[in-house]
Amino acid sequence: MDRPRILIVVGKAHQTLRCTLKQLLNRGGYHLIAEAEEGLQALRYARNYQPDLIIAETNLQGINALELGRVLFEDRIAPILIIVNGSSRPTFVDPIQESYPFSYVIEPLSDDKLFPAIATSISYYRHIRELESQVKSLHEKIETRKLTEKAKGILMKQMNISEAEAYRILQKQSMDRCIPLRKVAEAVIINNDLKEIPRKDNIK
């Protein structure tokens, strides 16, 4: 299994945290692909490198970790794991829990806290994307069925044939032309709609 690709975001003022985080990631066998020092830079890196996870401290220049996480999630770029300082816990943990599906880990960092948080963040994000894909696929199937039913009705009326015969015609066109059934149905519907548009010379 490929090692998760990690992008870390830690400000210049927190070099100790950066060193600790890099040591832990190295010990855990993770692939550190890039380091950023502020939010907007991290967003650019995330779009370019497509990491499996971004690990960011809370207080970043440009945009903070919550705003960064919101953009990352809404644009479906990558999940974020936010490092929360003990003193800032009430300020950041509550918004994290109430808004987007962000994960967080509280300092001081250690193997037994960081590694499970990384695994959970990546797994949960992938689960969300899988569910979204399933919903999209289901929606497309429903739309295809609706279009197919409409196209069958048009062929049945135009050619005075049964529903089964109309469906076979659609299927044959799909196979002969190597295009999806939905595209064939859309073509039948569009062609029928064009026929129903009155010609200019018929309009008084």
N, C-alpha and C positions, 0 to 999 in steps of 0.2 A: 504494500500500500504506500502511495506517495506521501511524503512528509507534508503536513499542512504548511502553507506559505503564509508567513506573518509579516505585517507592516506595523511598526511601532511608532507612536507619536508621543514624544516627551519633550517638554520645553528645555531651553538651554540652562535654566536655573536649577534643574533637577537631574544633574548628571549622575548622582548616586543611584537614583531610581532607574535611570537608563542602564547603568552598568549591571545592577541587580537583575533587571528584566532580561538583558541579553545573556547573562550567565545562566539564568534559569531556562531560557528557551534553548540554549545550546545543550544544557544538560538533558533536557527533555527530548532532544532530537528534532526540534522544529527548524524550519528553513526560514531564516530572517532575510527577507528580500529587499527591504528598504527601511530607512529611518527618516522621520519627519520631525520638525520642531514646532510647527504651528498648524492650526486647523485647515486653512486653505491649501497649504502645501500638501498636507495629508490627503486631502480630497483629490488633488491633481495626481498624486502618486497612486491612489487607489484606482482611479479611472485608467491610468496607464498600465499598472502592474496586475490588476485584478487579483488581489490576494484572497486567501481563504478566510482571513480574519484580520481586523485592525484592533490593536490594543492601544488604548489612549488614556492618558491621565486626564483628570477633569478640567483643570484650568488651562486652557490653551489660548494663545493669541489668535486673533482673526475671528474664529468661531470656536466655541467651547465644545466639549466632547458630546454633550447632548444634541446640539445643533448639527454637529458632524454626523452623529449617528442617525439623526432624522433624515438627512440628505442621502446618506448611504443606504438606508432602508427604503426610502421612497423611490429611489432610482434603481433599487435592487443591484447594488454594486457589491456589497460584502457585509457581513455582520460585524458588530463592534463589541469589544469587551472593555468596559471602562474601569480604570483603577481609581478607587475612591479612597481618599485620605480619611483617617478616623475622625478628624475634626470637622470635615466637610460632609460627613455621612448623611445627616438629616437633609441637607440642602440638595444633594444629588440623588440619593437613593429613592426618595419618594417620587420625584418626577420620572425616574427611570421605570419604576414599577407601575406608574399610572399612565404612561404614554405608549411609546413604541416597545417592541420586544427586545430590549437591550439586556445584556448581562453585565454584571459588575463583580469585582473582587476587591476586597478591602485590605489596605496595607496594614502591617508589613507583609510583603509577598513571600511565598514559600512554595515548594513543590506541591504539597498536598492541597493548597488552595488554588494555585494558578492552573495546574494541569487539568483538573476536572472542569474548571470554569472554561478553559479553552475548548475542551471536547464538547461540553454542553452547548456553548455558543455556536460552534460550527454545525453540530448535529441538529440543533433547533432551527437554525436558518435554512439548512438543506431541507428539513421537513416542511417548512413553510413554503419554499419554492416548489417542492413536489406537490403539495396540496393545491397551490395556485395552478400548476400545470394540469392537474387532474380536472380542476374546475373549468379551465380554458378548453380542454379537450371535450368535456361534457357539453359545454356551451356550443362548441363547433358542431358536435354531433346533432344537437337539437336543431340548430339552424339549418344544417344539411337536410335533416328530415323534413323540416317545414318547406324548404325550397323544392325538394324532390316531390313532395305531395302536390305542391302547386303546379310544378312542371307536368306531372302525370295527368292532372286534371285538364291542363291545356291540350295535351296530346290526345287524351280521350275524346275531348270535344271536337278537336280539329279533324281527327282521323277516324272517329267513330269506332274506337277500339276499347278493349277491356282494360282495367287497371293493371293486370298482370302483363299484358302486351305492351302497355305504355312504359312500364318499369323496365321491361326487357330492352326496349329501344334505348332508353337512357343508359342502361348498363352497357349495351353494345357500343354506343357512341363513346362512352368513357373508356372502354378497353381499346377500341380501334384507334382513338386519338391519343391514348395514354395520358389522359387528364382526369382529375378527380370528378366523381359523380356530381359534386356540388357545382363545379364549373359548367358542366353540361346543363344542369337544371337552370342555372342562372342565364345561360345563353338562350334556352327555350323561352324563359320568362321575358327576357329583354326583347327577343324577336317578336313575341306576341304583343308586347307593349308598343313596339314601333308600328306594328300593323294597325293598332287601334288609334294611332294619332291621325286626325283628319288631315288630308292633303289640302294645300292652299287653294288649289283650283276647285275644291269641293266646298270651300267656305264662302258664303255669300256676304 
